[in-house]
Amino acid sequence: MPTSATWILTADSARARLFSLDEPRGISEVGSFANAEARMPARALQRDRLPRTHDRIGNGRHAIEPHARPHEKAAARFAALLQSVLERGRVEHRFERLVLIAPPHFLGVLNNALDRPLRACVALEIPKDMTRSSPDTVVTRLLTALGLDQDGMRTAS
């Protein structure tokens, strides 16, 4: 059964909270997620790294460096996990609109993980870290970004 709910994802590279904003019921938390790799030292994240190789032609040598840093890879894996949760909600018609709230860098990582049908559901992006904010604060910030007051009326611009 289709719904008119709006899902709000507040996320950073270490944690995420997913809320559902529904007119009759208000806001409720759908889930919370943690990325333990975001807190690990980079050295521990390189456990699957191949041994260093060297170019042995000529007198000079150099190590071949990885293209992405370990924490960037961990953030991309976390964004992929969040994408799968959001995609499942989209397929099950649990929301109509999606709001993404994340620090600018992770917002970019998250956007790279979203596929086209899910991107079409994104109604608003707010580049701010609100993962530790209360649900009421999240709603207030969302209303402010939309130019609405607490009663859903347009504020004077």
N, C-alpha and C positions, 0 to 999 in steps of 0.2 A: 504494500500500500504506500503510495507516494506521500511524502511529508513536506511541510514547508519549513522545517527546521534549518537553522544555520549552524554549522559546525565551526568552532573557533579552535585553531591549533596555536598554542603558545609554545615555542620551542627554542632551544639553543643547541649547541653541539653535545651537551651533556645530559639534558633532560627535556621532556616535553609533557604537556598536559593538553588533553582534548576535551572541549566542552561542547554541549549542545544547547543552543538557545532556541526555545520553542515558545511561541506566544502564550498559550495557556499555562504552561508549566514553569516558565522562567528558564534560568540557567542551571544546568546540572553537569557534573563531571562524568565524561564517558570513559576516560582512561588516563593513566599516567605511564610514562615510559622513561627508562634511564639508560644511558650509554656509559657503561663503566670504562670503556676504552678512552673516553675523553679525559679522564682523570689520571690515566696511567702515564708514566714517563715514556718518552718517545723510544727509548732503548728497549723497553718491554714490548712495545708494539711491533718491533722489527724482528720478532721471533721467527717469522716465516721468510725473512729476507735471505736471498741467495748470498753465498759468500762473495766477497769482493773479487772482481776480476780486473786484470790489468792488460793494457795494450802493450804487447812486448815487441812491437816493431820500432826499431831505432833506439836511441838513447833515452828518450823521454817516456815516462809512464804516467798514467792517470787512472784513478778509480772511476768506474762507471757509477754515477749517482742515480738514485731513483727519481722518477719524474714528479712524484707527489710525496709530500711529507707524510709520515705515519698518522698524525692527527687529522690531516685532511682526508686521508683514506677512511679513517674511523668515522669522521663526520659524514662522509658520503654513504657509508654503510648504514649509519643511523637514519639518514634522510631516506634511504631506500626502504628501511623498515617502516618508517612513518608513511611513506607513499603507499605501501601495501595495505596498511590499516585504513588509510583514507580511501583507497581504491575499493576495498571490500565494502566500506560504508556507502560509497557511490553506487556500486552495483546492487546493493541491497536496498537502495532508495531511502537511506536513513537520514539524508540531508539533501537540501536543494542548493544551498549556497555554502561557500567555504571562505573563512577569513584566516589568513596566515599572519601571525605576529611573531617576529623573530628578529634578532640583531641583524644588521645589514649583510654581514658576511654569510651567516648561516641561512638567511633568506635566499641568497643566491644559490647556495648548495641545494636547498630544498626545491627551489624552482627547477634546477637541473634534473632533479629526480622525478618530477611530476610528468606524467604523460599527457597527451593532448586532451583526452576527455576529462581528466581531472583538472587540468588548467582551465578548462571552460567553466568549471564550477566556482573558480576563485573570484569572489566579488570584491575583495579588499585585501591589501597587504599593508601591514604597519611595521616599519623597521624599528622595533624596540624590543628589549628583553623584558618580558613580563611573566617568565616561568614561575616566579615565586609570588606573584600577585594573587590576591583573592579573586574569586569569581566576580564579585561585585565591582572590583576595580577594573577587571578586564572589560566588563560590560560598559562601565563608565567611559573607559578609553575608546571603546568601539563606537559608542554614541557620539563622543566628541569628534572622532575622525569622520563620522558621517554627517556632522553638523547638526546633530539632534540633541535635545535636552533629555532629562530622565523620563519625561512623559511621552517621548517619541515625536515631539513637535520640533520643527525646524527652528534653529536659533538664528538670531539676526547676524548677518555677515558684516 
